[in-house]
């Protein structure tokens, strides 16, 4: 790994502070003064208030957007849980680097800086221009047989994410999307969701990138078996991450913790990044007010995880791609909410009559 | 009215042709070749295919976006159906012209050209820079007592919209949002929805800009009474528009018809613009494939109208503002869908393995 680790996870967790509640009330007062019927911007008003609170009332810095896509392979793919072969992880990383993937297109359109991080791809990617090398191991271990990561591997992968958060902060990023690529990682997220919420395997498992019915049933059985192997007793977020999380999921967890510590607004993508966010919230509940749910994925476990976090998605477009695509697609809505907050006239300034009721 | 009427409504209706079905199949073939699991872009794939069909396979021209906001007053406000006084229509038009309304902010952010058209504001707005003067009458008639418009007024208002569509076409616009401002116009849209779908007043009537419970009950009674006065027998779209539509709704209908005739993609906003679109589809069913539903409004009648048109909204953010705000907010999603279609690599070009299943 050529990225210098700059931060200790325990220090970061201790340093995360939720924005003071007073900013939400201040935001509501301003929103109610804008030239629109009270509450008529709906969810946009909640998004704007949350953004105002994250920025602690200081909106002078322009919005600076980045997406970080963390890639890794998963030992569990040996059990036949995915419709695509594991080598697609590496192939898609190269696609990210050459600009041909969905996330590249959406990042270009919405002016979001694109970052690709190898945390654990099972292949030699060293030296590719534009790739951030944070490789911890060539893929996680097969979680059906042993914990997916050793404690040292978890720590190293978390540190990759923390380092990325520090780099983003240094560049002035204040709105960050967290995405991933990893064949097999919906299986990891399903196990994590079952462990976090106690829901049965059948309710947290989906068809991933496109399993047929037979493949889906096999995946459900694997998820159930992994849960049984590691989580007979209820487990905390650290153990859940170590036993079931992929290397990219641990790195995303680190990125989310580090971004919250630096008071960035964080947009989750789908099932996998929400699993990372749920672990981050488990480690540090003060992360929660920095999070936005970019979209509702079609993976059934994602709905359960969002309910677990008590969050509503911004978009619901039946997507199930990952890569950060749903998060980056939601960014213009979030930016719209903020700009409305900042730029709309007030009833007083525009000389407009209020409600008569 | 200083806008020269260039088009006859019957000629326009006759000239509207749905895009050939073949383009949808062509689009599906390309979508399935892109570097993503089959169908994993969800609704974005439907949006891209529809856009490709509207453009009849020719995507060389860049996306050029405009929003048209049509403003008019409503005679029915004499019955106390709105939380805001009627003079707010004119005040908000001035707010549009000075750039302080929600639609201004969203149009600037998303690079959408903003057009404000006075079709029937009850006030003297002549000579304001930037306002397109299409005034037919100072407000519609009180539809509780008589049809909201005379046949000549309907024709004149439709012509305003047609003229705007021609102007947009001449400027190279290929993606147009249709919005409105008009105190009292949710009452008009509720009556139109009841007449179009046969649904009872209580199900098509909402709280508009913010009625209290008492005001809401009064509005329901007015809607029911108007429906009884004009629509004892099932009525066609022309009669529904004349008896219950406001001048801005008729102009929006004309704009939608004219835009479909010129093969523009049309993004509806909320309840009012969808009522206009439903009338346009009633007059010319070939309009339907040119329409996108920008968002789901909180007005209960909007859900019914979208079901009537068999359309799914792009966004659902509990908004109820109008002005075209939901339509313009949805434009980046639509543009994202198109750009993904155009710019993503294919499995073959990127050398990526397909599904093994």
Interface residues (C-beta under 8 A of the other chain):
Chain A: X34 X35 X36 X37 X38 X39 X40 X41 X42 X43 X44 X83 X84 X85 X87 X88 X91 X92 X94 X95 X98 X100 X101 X102 X104 X105 X106 X108 X109 X110 X208 X209 X210 X211 X212 X215 X298 X314 X315 X316 X317 X318 X319 X320 X321 X325 X329 X332 X333 X335 X336 X339 X340 X343 X344 X345 X349 X350 X351 X352 X353 X354 X355 X356 X357
Chain B: X34 X35 X36 X37 X38 X39 X40 X41 X42 X43 X44 X83 X84 X85 X87 X88 X91 X92 X94 X95 X98 X100 X101 X102 X104 X105 X106 X108 X109 X110 X208 X209 X210 X211 X212 X215 X298 X314 X315 X316 X317 X318 X319 X320 X321 X325 X329 X332 X333 X335 X336 X339 X340 X343 X344 X345 X349 X350 X351 X352 X353 X354 X355 X356 X357
